[in-house]
Amino acid sequence: MSPRFRTVLFDLDGTLLDHFSAIHRAHTHVRRHYGLPDATREEVLRAIGGGLPEALKKTLGPTHDHLLEEALPVYRAYWDATMLDDAVLFPGAINLLAELQAAGVVCAVFTNKHGPSARRVCSHLGLDPLLAGVFGATDTPWLKPQPEFTAHVLRALSAEEASTALVGDSPWDVDAARLGKLIGCFAVTTGTHSAGELHAHGAVFVAPGLSNLKGELLTGTHS
């Protein structure tokens, strides 16, 4: 039986990867650097998804916009030194990627995480043999959900919109699938948004985790 899709694009943070502890530490480091109180985990979770500058702008707060430009290198220096600490794949990530690959599906990471950081952590966690590419922020002038970013990734993979699905955990992913004219976003609730929020935003299917997506991605049956 032929697989349901020829290509599946995976978001990284909150979808394949639980990197929230490391991200929270890095935002806390920046706030402490400027003598500000620690951001809560929930504040950081709600801030991320649209790229680092946008996340830092939110966690620093509107009265500290003037710090953003100088705060970015403060964050990056700390992040580069600590990003591999507590980087953990969500349950089912390896199995799902391996089963899709075995069925002939091309899998890639499509993320607003800094591209070099995304490739570094994917390599560290052993994902390279299962991925046809890792595409992230600063690799192009665009971010999700801009359709130009989606089109760039599809060209690089020799993929087509009509046979490509996206797996993610946020409205940015749902919008990227819609604006990029993909089949749709199959969402998981392991990240930053609830099932209700993802359904309301237009996700094709919402699951509690990656292990629940195998049948849906391969044959269109719930698993």
DABELNOR-V757278 format. One line per field, one symbol per residue. ss: DSSP state (~ for helix, > for strand, _ for the rest). burial: b if it has 9 or more other ideal C-beta (glycine too) atoms within 8 Angstrom, else e. A space follows every 10 residues. Layout:
# DABELNOR-V757278
ss->???
burial->???
This chain:
# DABELNOR-V757278
ss->______>>>> __>___>>_~ ~~~~~~~~~~ ~~~_______ ~~~~~~~___ _~~~~~~~~~ _~~~~~~~~~ ~~~~~~~~~~ ~~_____>>_ __~~~~~~~~ ~~___>>>>> >>>>~~~~~~ ~~~~___~~~ ___>>>>___ ______~~~~ ~~~~~~~___ ~~~>>>>>__ ~~~~~~~~~_ ____>>>>__ ____~~~~~~ ~___>>>__~ ~~_~~~~~__ ___
burial->eebebbbbbb bbbbbbbbbb bbbbbbbbbb bbebeeeebe eebbbebbbe ebebbbbbbb eeebeebbee bbebbbebbe ebbeeebebb ebbbbbbbbb beeebbbbbb bbbbbebbbb bbbebebeeb bebbbbbeee eebbbbbbbb bbbbeebebe bebbbbbbbb bbbbbbbbbb ebbbbbbbbb bbbebebbbe bebbbbbebb bbbbbbbbee eee
